[in-house]
Amino acid sequence: MQNTFLFAKSLEENIKISSDHLGREDVEKAAKVSSIHDSIMGFEEGYETLVGEKVFLYLVDKSKGWPLLEKSLKIPSLLF
């Protein structure tokens, strides 16, 4: 099982942490492939939501998509 770790930054910045060259469209596409886009959009600030303990626990509980997100960012064919 892979551990999930999010930094105290926005959700978008966390998604881009290993691929900072990605544009917003790529970030959203990766989140959709990973089934976490809807959870992110459930927050008032969407992708700009700052990660805190409550946001982290909510996302980990509601979505197992973060490990898939990390994989999709490393394998370009999943994005395009």
C-alpha positions as a Markdown table, in Angstrom:
| # | Residue | x | y | z |
|---|---|---|---|---|
| 1 | Met | 0.0 | 0.0 | 0.0 |
| 2 | Gln | 1.3 | 3.4 | -0.9 |
| 3 | Asn | 1.3 | 6.2 | 1.6 |
| 4 | Thr | -0.3 | 9.5 | 0.7 |
| 5 | Phe | 1.4 | 12.7 | 1.6 |
| 6 | Leu | 0.2 | 16.2 | 0.8 |
| 7 | Phe | 2.1 | 19.4 | 1.4 |
| 8 | Ala | 0.6 | 22.5 | 3.0 |
| 9 | Lys | 0.0 | 24.1 | -0.4 |
| 10 | Ser | -3.0 | 24.2 | -2.7 |
| 11 | Leu | -4.4 | 21.0 | -4.2 |
| 12 | Glu | -3.2 | 22.1 | -7.6 |
| 13 | Glu | 0.4 | 22.7 | -6.3 |
| 14 | Asn | 0.3 | 19.2 | -4.7 |
| 15 | Ile | -0.8 | 17.6 | -8.0 |
| 16 | Lys | 2.0 | 19.5 | -9.8 |
| 17 | Ile | 4.7 | 18.7 | -7.2 |
| 18 | Ser | 6.6 | 16.2 | -9.3 |
| 19 | Ser | 5.5 | 17.7 | -12.7 |
| 20 | Asp | 5.6 | 21.5 | -12.3 |
| 21 | His | 5.5 | 22.0 | -16.0 |
| 22 | Leu | 1.9 | 20.9 | -16.2 |
| 23 | Gly | -0.8 | 23.4 | -17.1 |
| 24 | Arg | -4.2 | 23.6 | -15.3 |
| 25 | Glu | -5.8 | 21.6 | -18.1 |
| 26 | Asp | -3.3 | 18.7 | -17.5 |
| 27 | Val | -3.8 | 18.9 | -13.8 |
| 28 | Glu | -7.6 | 18.6 | -14.2 |
| 29 | Lys | -7.2 | 15.8 | -16.7 |
| 30 | Ala | -5.0 | 13.8 | -14.3 |
| 31 | Ala | -7.5 | 14.4 | -11.5 |
| 32 | Lys | -10.4 | 13.2 | -13.6 |
| 33 | Val | -8.4 | 10.1 | -14.7 |
| 34 | Ser | -7.7 | 9.4 | -11.0 |
| 35 | Ser | -11.4 | 10.0 | -9.9 |
| 36 | Ile | -10.5 | 12.9 | -7.6 |
| 37 | His | -11.7 | 15.8 | -9.7 |
| 38 | Asp | -15.3 | 15.8 | -8.2 |
| 39 | Ser | -13.9 | 15.6 | -4.7 |
| 40 | Ile | -11.6 | 18.6 | -5.4 |
| 41 | Met | -14.5 | 20.6 | -7.0 |
| 42 | Gly | -16.5 | 19.9 | -3.8 |
| 43 | Phe | -14.3 | 22.4 | -2.0 |
| 44 | Glu | -15.3 | 26.0 | -2.2 |
| 45 | Glu | -11.9 | 27.0 | -3.6 |
| 46 | Gly | -11.6 | 23.9 | -5.9 |
| 47 | Tyr | -8.0 | 23.4 | -7.0 |
| 48 | Glu | -6.9 | 26.5 | -5.0 |
| 49 | Thr | -8.0 | 24.9 | -1.7 |
| 50 | Leu | -5.1 | 24.9 | 0.7 |
| 51 | Val | -4.3 | 21.5 | 2.2 |
| 52 | Gly | -4.8 | 21.2 | 5.9 |
| 53 | Glu | -5.5 | 18.2 | 8.1 |
| 54 | Lys | -9.3 | 18.2 | 7.4 |
| 55 | Val | -8.8 | 18.5 | 3.6 |
| 56 | Phe | -6.2 | 15.7 | 3.7 |
| 57 | Leu | -8.4 | 13.4 | 5.8 |
| 58 | Tyr | -11.5 | 14.1 | 3.6 |
| 59 | Leu | -9.6 | 13.3 | 0.4 |
| 60 | Val | -8.0 | 10.2 | 1.7 |
| 61 | Asp | -11.3 | 8.9 | 3.1 |
| 62 | Lys | -13.4 | 9.8 | 0.0 |
| 63 | Ser | -11.0 | 9.0 | -2.7 |
| 64 | Lys | -8.3 | 6.4 | -3.2 |
| 65 | Gly | -7.3 | 8.3 | -6.3 |
| 66 | Trp | -4.1 | 10.0 | -5.1 |
| 67 | Pro | -1.8 | 6.9 | -5.8 |
| 68 | Leu | -3.4 | 6.6 | -9.3 |
| 69 | Leu | -2.9 | 10.4 | -9.8 |
| 70 | Glu | 0.8 | 10.0 | -9.1 |
| 71 | Lys | 1.0 | 7.1 | -11.6 |
| 72 | Ser | -0.9 | 9.0 | -14.2 |
| 73 | Leu | 1.5 | 12.0 | -14.0 |
| 74 | Lys | 4.5 | 9.7 | -14.5 |
| 75 | Ile | 2.9 | 7.9 | -17.5 |
| 76 | Pro | 1.9 | 10.5 | -20.1 |
| 77 | Ser | -0.2 | 8.0 | -22.1 |
| 78 | Leu | -2.8 | 8.1 | -19.2 |
| 79 | Leu | -3.2 | 11.9 | -19.7 |
| 80 | Phe | -3.4 | 12.1 | -23.5 |
